[in-house]
Amino acid sequence: MKIYNKLVRDKIPEIIEKNGQTCKVRKLDDDEYLSALNAKLKEETMEYLESGEVEELADLEEVIRALLCAKGVSFKRFEAIRKEKVEKRGAFKQKIFLESVN
């Protein structure tokens, strides 16, 4: 038996069972869910940093979307917040690297 104790995508238990294995799962309450999403955000970030694979960015976005939903923020509202920040502070398109400020 391998212990995971982590949030997984919705279809993972079904996939495990189709592979002839059994798994133990439980539903998280709202506080546990938010905490598990934050842990998953760290996990997926580390996986991206280690691999550099675009697929890991897709996983990151899925976690971000779940976090937004858990916080009651629509993706449309999130996009508006993102655009406001771009208007006020810019994006990262110009590849500017700040070395120092006097």
C-alpha positions in Angstrom: 0.0 0.0 0.0 1.3 3.5 -0.9 0.1 6.5 1.1 -0.6 9.7 -0.8 -2.6 12.0 1.5 -3.1 14.7 -1.2 -5.8 16.3 -3.3 -6.2 14.6 -6.7 -8.2 15.3 -9.8 -11.8 14.0 -9.8 -11.3 11.1 -12.1 -8.2 9.6 -10.4 -10.1 7.1 -8.1 -12.0 5.8 -11.2 -8.7 5.5 -13.1 -7.1 3.6 -10.2 -10.1 1.2 -10.0 -10.0 0.6 -13.8 -6.4 -0.4 -13.3 -7.5 -3.2 -10.9 -6.5 -1.4 -7.7 -8.5 -0.1 -4.9 -8.1 3.3 -3.1 -9.4 5.0 0.0 -10.7 8.5 -0.5 -12.8 11.1 1.5 -14.4 14.4 0.7 -12.7 17.4 2.3 -14.6 20.2 4.1 -14.1 23.8 2.8 -11.2 24.6 5.1 -9.4 21.3 4.3 -10.1 21.8 0.6 -8.5 25.3 0.6 -5.5 24.0 2.5 -5.2 21.1 0.1 -5.4 23.4 -2.9 -2.6 25.5 -1.5 -0.5 22.5 -1.0 -1.3 21.3 -4.6 -0.3 24.8 -5.9 3.1 24.3 -4.3 3.4 20.8 -5.6 2.5 21.7 -9.2 4.8 24.8 -9.1 7.7 22.6 -8.1 6.9 20.1 -10.8 6.9 22.8 -13.4 10.2 24.3 -12.1 11.8 20.9 -12.2 10.6 19.9 -15.6 9.8 23.2 -17.5 7.0 21.3 -19.2 4.0 23.2 -20.5 1.8 20.3 -19.3 2.7 21.3 -15.7 1.5 24.9 -16.5 -1.9 23.4 -17.4 -2.0 21.7 -14.0 -1.1 25.0 -12.4 -4.0 26.7 -14.1 -6.4 24.0 -13.1 -5.4 24.5 -9.5 -5.7 28.3 -9.8 -9.2 27.9 -11.3 -10.2 25.6 -8.4 -8.8 28.1 -5.9 -10.8 30.9 -7.5 -13.9 28.8 -7.3 -13.3 28.0 -3.7 -12.8 31.7 -2.9 -16.0 32.6 -4.8 -14.2 34.5 -7.6 -15.2 33.9 -11.2 -12.5 33.4 -13.8 -14.0 36.5 -15.5 -13.4 38.6 -12.4 -9.9 37.1 -12.0 -9.2 38.1 -15.6 -10.4 41.7 -14.9 -8.1 41.8 -11.8 -5.2 40.6 -14.0 -5.9 43.2 -16.7 -6.1 46.0 -14.0 -2.6 45.0 -12.8 -1.2 44.9 -16.3 -2.6 48.4 -16.9 -1.2 49.8 -13.7 2.1 47.9 -13.5 2.6 46.3 -16.9 3.2 42.6 -17.8 6.4 40.7 -18.3 6.7 40.9 -22.1 9.7 43.3 -22.2 11.9 40.9 -20.2 13.0 43.7 -17.8 15.3 42.5 -15.0 15.6 45.0 -12.1 19.2 44.9 -10.7 19.1 47.8 -8.2 17.5 51.0 -7.1 19.3 53.9 -5.4 
